[in-house]
Amino acid sequence: MRKAPFRIAVFASGSGSNFQAIADAVKAGRLDVTIELLVCDRPQAKVVERAREAGIPVFTFNPKEYASRQAYEQEILRQLQDKQVELVVLAGYMRILTEVLVEAYWGRMLNIHPSLLPSFPGLHAVRQALAHGVKVTGVTVHLVDGGLDSGPILAQRALAIENGDTEEDLEKRIHPIEHDLYPQVIQDIVQGAIDLDRIAKDHNSTIDRMNNP
């Protein structure tokens, strides 16, 4: 039986509230991982300050200093491999990923999204839900497959939309759900309650059947 904690990296671009929730869960002993690295494309972002205060190594970069997305992702991949990262956790990372990282960490890269996927993928999911007049939205944790929030779903939690809700109102109620659900899903992976190998294999089989009817 495995005794060493999972080695994870968190990618974020902004304030880092989901990063903080994960770090707090680790500190409280509720999450059996070590955060080996924060990756951030905005060196002045609040999440960088959060990571440094927690003593977590940080890799920041300016995308404009690289020739292409693939070029900076190759550098990120080296950082992840140097730290033997096993699981990549996207937590408000606002860059489109290329095959460099997606293929290297297929089945080992998670994202969290503020809707009940497959409804309302992409940017402004809360705004989309309100514009469509749905009565229920929520939060989804899924594997990253290179599409737009299209990877296999690992967990979801629903939230009712109340009459008169604004985008700000709904976001305020969604954030605590994210902060609770994301560490829980990661711990479920650590403990084997979520079998990423099986989920990724099933997804690959489905894609093969679609491509070769």
Beta strands, then each sheet from edge to edge (+ up, - down):
strand 1: 6-11
strand 2: 33-40
strand 3: 58-60
strand 4: 87-90
strand 5: 109-113
strand 6: 136-143
strand 7: 153-160
sheet 1: 3+ 2+ 1+ 4+ 5+ 6- 7+
end
